[in-house]
Amino acid sequence: MREILFRGKTFCDGDWVYGSITWNPSRKKFFIHTDWEEAKVIPETVGQYTGLTDKNGVKIFEGDICWFYGGDYYSGLWEQNAIVAITDMTDDEQTHYLKNAEYCEVIGNIYDNPELLEGKGWRK
């Protein structure tokens, strides 16, 4: 069973926090609960851990930007040496991604490093 973990950027200082998540409907806010705090986070930045790590052991979250540098690219979903954002994938893409996670490296995320995806023709 995979670890259930979320991350999000805090409203107060823009730092990333990691933990469980709750939605407070009366306050219309998302909160991430860590071992030591409850942090109000920017909803657009909330992402769930995929259950996978990259070649360096870094946990891969929704919204991360990964550089794929090898593996089985014959399906045509991704090309070798492609940079992709891990967001809103189809089932086929998720299957392909799960199969090739050891051939990628997290190089940023769509919130802090959007320039990694600009004007390159890379998949968003």
C-alpha positions, 0 to 999 in steps of 0.5 A, a space after each residue: 500500500 502506498 503512503 498517502 501524503 500531500 504537499 502544498 505552499 503556505 499562504 503566509 510565506 510560500 514554503 512547502 509543507 508535507 503531511 495529511 490534508 483536510 478541507 474546511 468547508 465553512 472556511 473554504 480553506 485547505 490545511 496540511 497537517 504536519 507533525 508540528 503544525 496545521 498550515 493553510 495552503 494555496 489550493 492550486 498548489 496542493 498535490 498528492 504523492 504518486 507513491 514513486 521516487 525518481 532515480 535519486 530517491 526523491 518523492 514525486 508529487 503531482 505538479 512535479 516536473 521530471 526529466 525522462 532520460 531513458 527507459 521504454 519510450 516505444 509507446 509514443 507517450 513520451 520521447 527520450 530526454 523529454 521534460 514533463 509535468 506530472 499532472 492530470 495524466 490519463 490511465 495510459 500515461 500513468 501506466 507508462 509513467 509507473 513503468 519508467 519512474 526509475 528513468 526520471 529525475 525531479 527537476 522542479 515543479 510547475 509552481 516554482 519553475 514554470 519556465 522549465 516548460 515554456 517555449 520548448 514544445 515539451 509536454 505540460 
